[in-house]
Amino acid sequence: MSVPAESTVRAEAGRVWALAWPVSLGMLGLMTMSVVDTLMIGRLGAAPMAAVALGTSWYFSLAVVALGTLRALDPVIAQAHGAQDTAAVGRGLVRGCVMAAVMTPFLMALQSLAEPGLALLGQPESLLPDAGVWARTAALGVPGMLAFSAIRQALQALGVTRPVTIAVVVANLVNLAANAVLIFGLGMGPFGAALATAGSQYVLAGLTVWLARGVLAPYFVDWRAAISVPAVLGLFAIGVPLGFQMAMEAWAFHLSGLMMGWLGPTAVAANAVVLNLATLSFMVPMGISAAAATRVGNLVGAGLPWAFAGRVSLLLGGGIMGGSALAFSLLPGPLARAYTDDVAVIAVVVTLLPIAAAFQLFDGIQVVAFGVLRGAGDLRLPTLANLLGYWALGIPLGWWLAFRGGWGAPGIFAGLALGLFTVAMLLLARVAWMARRGAVRVELR
């Protein structure tokens, strides 16, 4: 195996993009499931769409910790792969699967608290029953979701992306067909949408394992020897800070959705539309982030310079999100009408999209920077950037502008923009510092 260090921007960008585009396509496909749910439920009216948005917000505000924890596999497997340490790759893969199994029952149990939890957070009472139904039903797919996520993280770290891409495309087709039948054919509404999503998670997991069986099988030969309580706890020690790092950002956006709930169902529905669009565009730099973690991790494991690959990855992420920002600025009306015919919801969406456009660039930079830092073995301190940017600055400012300054929904988004800008600047500084200091090799025995 060869892990060359490229010498030109074009060559390095090509290498990073070759890793990134299948991952981005896969992540776009995963996001498409949520978009399909929202688009189809939106045809039933603003209230069902807002309820599904609340249920989704609760579901993923909890799932994000588990999904982020599994990112511990990025540096462990990518660096081991770069060092040509097959045994270490196998240990990481098996222990990642054990982590997923351990987290599954806890995550499923927490989803049953959606309705009372959202009530405590002051959400509209009329939306709570359907929101609770969505979260509890979608929880049936948690075992498939976490199993798929563990295998996906390992395959990405190995630079193997084709099985995931194919599985995501097939699962989306299944989800689309199931939504059509369950929501409209059988009149099951939000319950049908959640059931379709849960079933699609098992399609994702099963098909990914089947398609990647030739790649995965050699790493499971000594799977019993790889399992030990101290080793799995060591992987959790790496992963939990990454889980909360990812959660800090996700919770900031979920809290913004809850604050929208304090403004009423119209604001909730508009927020769902804008965040669907923003998250959809975010999947591309998220793929570049995963590619950066793999590329930088491979170079670190091989003992080669990695800072140049990190800088090129940051340029790619920022450039692509600049294009998304332009689309949000120029096409707010058509984008809003693609989701809903409700005039009141469209009016709010049109005011929010230009603000969302303002933070697209910083969103791309910060997520790619996190990927670079994961690959370089910097796993704990970056969490503080999210804590400061979102929770010390962005969320308080957004609340004040919305409820004290009279800005309403745009005020919440203005606070998010400040948070993203702050996080991006802090992480850029951290990447520069790590480039001077040197990367850290992450190994588990």
N, C-alpha and C positions, 0 to 999 in steps of 0.2 A: 504494500500500500504506500502511496506517495501523497504527501500533504505539502505541495509547493507553496512558497511565499511569492506572490506576484509582485512585479516591480512597477506596473503602470496602473493608473486609475481605471482605464478601460478594461484591462485584463482582470483586475480584482473585482470590479463591478460585475463583470460577466460571471465570475465564479460565485460571488455572493448571490446574484440574481438566479443562477442555475439552482442553488439551494432554496432560494426564497419563493420562487413563483409557484411551485407545487404546494408548498406550505400555505402560501397566501390563498391559493385556489381552494385548498381544503378548508381553511378557516372561513373564507367567504361562503363556502358551501354550508358550514355549520351555522353561520349567521343567517343564511338564507332560510333555514328552518324557522327561526324566530320571525323573520320578515314575512314569510308565508303565513304563519299563524296570525300576525298582526293585520296583514292585508285582508285575509279571509274573514277574520272576526270583525274587522272594520266595516265590512258590508252589512253587518247586523246592527250597526249603530255605534255612536260614540261611547255609550255606557259599557257595553260588552268589551270594546277595545280597551277602555281605561281599566276595567277589571282584570283583563288578561295582562295588561302592562304592570299592574300592581303585583299580581301573582308571580309574574316572571321576575320582577325586581326582588321579591322576597327569596325566590328560589335561587337565583344566581348570586345574591348577596351572601348566601351561605356556601353555595357550591364553589365560589371563587377561591375560598381559603384552601379547599381540598385540591382544586385544579392547580393553584399556585404552588402548593406544597410538592406536587409531582414534578415541578420544574427543577427540583434538586437533581433530577436525572440529566439535565443539560450539561453542567460542568463535569459531573462524575463520568458519564459515558462518552461525551465528546472528547475530553482530555485523555481518557483511557484508549479510545479509538485512535487518536493522534499518536499516542505512544505505542500503538500496536500491542496493547495488553488485552488480549482476548478474554482472559480469565476475569479481569476487572470489569470488562463490559458485561459479561454474564452475571457477575454478582450484582451489579447495579440494576440490570433488567429484572432479575428475580425479586430483588428487594423492593423495587418500584411496584411490582405487582402485589406484593404483600402489603405495602403501604396503602394501595388502593382498596384492598380487601378490608383492612382495619378501619379505614375511614367510612366505608359504605354504610354500615348500620347507623352510625351517628348522624350522618347527613340525611338519611331517609327519615329518621325520627324527628329531626328538627323541622322538616318540611310540614309536619302535621300541625305546627304552631303558627302557620301563616295567618289564619284569620284573627286569633286573639292578639298576635304580635302586631299586625297592621292596625288593629283597633287601638292598641296602646300608643301607636305612633300617630294617631289622630287622622287616619284616612277616612274618606267618605263612607258612612255606614252602608249605603246602598250598594257599594262595590265589593264589600267584604266577602259575601257568600261565594260569588263566582271566582274571586281571587283565591280564596282558600281551596276551592275545588280544583283550580288549575294547579296550584302548588302541590297538593296532596297526590293528585293523579300523576303529574310529571315525575314525582319522586319514585314511582315504580320503575323508571328508567335509570335511576342512579347507579345500580351495579354495572349496567352496560356502559354508562357514560364514563365512570372512573376507570373501568378496565380498558376502554378505548383510549382514554387520556394517557394512561401509563404506557401502553404500547406505542402510542403516537409519539410521546416525548422521547422514548428510546430510539425509535426509527429515525426521528428527526436528528437526534444527536449522532446517529450513524450515517446521516446523509441519504437515507432511503425514504423516498417520499411517494413513489408511485402507488403502493397499496392503499395509503390513506386517501389519496386524491380520488381513486376509483371508488372506494367505499363511501366517501362523502357524496359523490354524484349519485350513486345508487340509493343511498339513504334519503337524499333529498327527493328523489322521484317517489320513493315509498311514502315519505311524509306528505308530499303534495297530494298523492292519490288518497291517502288515508284521511287527510283534512277534508277533501272534497266530499268523501263518503260520510264521514262522521259528523261534520259541521252542518252540511247542507242536506245530504241524502237522508241521514237519520235524525237530523235536528238536534244534535247533542251539544251544540254551542261550545263554550269554553272547555267543558269536560272532554268533548271530542277532540279539540285542538291539543289538549295536554296528553290525551291517550295516544294520539298520532306521534307526538314528540317522543314520548316514552318508548314506544315500540321502535322508532327509528334509531334510538340509542343502541339497541341490541343488534340491529342490522349493521350499524357502524362497527361495533366491537367484533362481531362474528366474522364479517367479511374482511376486515383488516387483518385479523389473525390468520384467516384462511389464505389470503393473497400473499401474506408475508411469512408463511410457515417455513419456507426454505431458508429465509434469512434468520428467523428467530430460533429454529430448532437447535442449532449447535450451541446456543447460549443457555439452553435449558437442560443440557446433558447432566450437569452436576447440580441441579437446582436444590436438592436437599442440603448439600454442603454449604450453599450460599445463604441459607436461612439461619439466622441467629438473632436472638433478642437484642443484644448489644449493637449488632451491625444495623439492624432495622431502626433502632432508636438513634443511631448515629446519622442515618439518612434523614430521619425526621428532624434532627437538630439542624441539618442543612436546609431542609425544605420548609419548615415552619416559618422562618423569617421571610423566605420568598413568598409563601402563601399570604402572609400579612402585608408584605410589600405590594402584591397584586391587589389584595383586598382594600388597602387604604385608598387606592384610586377608585376601584369599583364602588366602594361604599360611599365615596364622595358623590359619585353620579347617582347612586341609588337614593342617597339622602336628598339630593336635588329633586329627584322624582317624588319623594315623600313631601318635600316642601311645596311642590307643585300641587299635591293633593290638598294642602291647606288653602290653596287658591281656588279649588273646585275641579269637577270632572273635566271641564273643557281644557284647563291647563294640563291635567294629567294626560289626556289624549294627545294634545299637541306635543308634550314632552316625549311621549312614546314615539311619535313620528320622527322628531328631530334626532333622538338618540338612536333610533333604528338606522337612520341615514348616516349619522356620525360613526356608529359602530361598524356599519358596513364598510365605510371608507377606511376605518381604522384597521381592518383585517389585513390590508396589504402591508403597512409598516409592521404590523404584528408578525407577519410572515418573515419580513426582513429581520426583525428582532430575533426570531428563532434561528434564522440562517446565520446571523451575526454570532449568536451564542455557539452554534456548531462550528463555524469557521474559526472564530477566535479560540475556542476550546481545543479544536484539532491542532492549531498552530502552537498553542501553549504546551499541549501534550507532546508534540514533536520537537519542542525546544527551539522553535523558530519565532522571529519577530511577528507581533500580532497587531500593533498599534495602527499600522497602515490599513489593514482590513477593517478595523473599527471605524476609522475616519470615513472610509468609502461607504460603509454601511449607513453611517449617519447622513451622508449626502443623499443617498438613495431614499431613505425614509422621509427626510425633509422635503425633497423635491416632489415626491409622489403626493404628499399631503398638501403641498402648495396647489397642485392641480385640483384636489378635492375642494379646497377653500374657494377656488375660483368658481367651481360649479355651484357651490352653496350660495355664493354672492350673486351670481347671474340668473339662477333658475329657481328661486324659492317658491314661486307660485306653482309651476308645473310639478315640482317635487312633492309639494304638499298635496296637490290634487291626485297624485298617484296613489295616495294612501286613503283618502277620505273625501266624501262630498259635503261634509258638514262645514258650512260657511264659517261658523264661529271658530272651529278648530283650525281651519286653513288660515284665518286671520292671525291667530297666535303663532302658528308655525312660521309664517312669513316674517314675523318680527324676530323670531329666535334664530333662524338659519344664518343670517349675516353674522350674528355673534358667534355661532358655532364655527363659521368659516374662519373667524379671527383666531380661534385656538387650534385649528387643524394642523398648522405647521408645527407648533410646539408639542402637540400630541405625538406627531410622527417622530420628532427628535427624542422625546423622553422615552418612548417605548423601545426604540432602537438602542439608546444608551443603556437601558436596563439589560438588553440582550448582550451587548458588548461586555458589560460588567459581570454578567453571569458566566460567560465564557472565560473571562479572566480570573474567575474565582473570588470576586468581590461580592459576597452574598448577604451581608448584614447591614452595613452602614447605609446603603442606598435607601433602605426603608425609611430612614429619617427624612429624606428629601420629600417623600409623599406626606409624611406626618406634618412637616412644616408647610409645604406648599398648599395642600388641600385643607388641612384641619386647623392650622394656626392662622392662615390667611384667606384662602379662597372661600370656604364654606361660611365663616363668620361675615365676610364682606357681602357675599351673595344674600345671606339672610337679612342683613341690615338694609341693603339696597331694595330688596323685594318688599319687606314689611315695615320698614321705617322710612326709607327714602321714596317710597311710592312708585318704584319701577315695576313691581309685579314680577311676572315670569322672566322678562329680560334681565332683571337684576340678579336672579339666581345664576343665569348663564354668564353674566359678567364676572361673577365671583369665580366660577369654574375656569374662565379664561385666565384670570390672574393666577390661579393655582397651577394650571398647566405651564404657564410661562415660568413661574418660579421653579417648579420641578425640573423643567428642561434645562434651565441655566445651571442649577446645582449639579445635575448629573453630567452635563458637559464638563464642568470643572472637575468632577470626580474621575471621569474618563481620562482627562489630561493628567491628573495626579497619578492614576494607576499606570499610565504609559511611562511616566518617569520612574515610578517606584518598582514596577515589574509585577507580573501576574503571580497568582497563587495556585499551586497544584492541589486539586481536591481529590483525595484518595480515601477509600474505605477498605479495610482488610476483613 
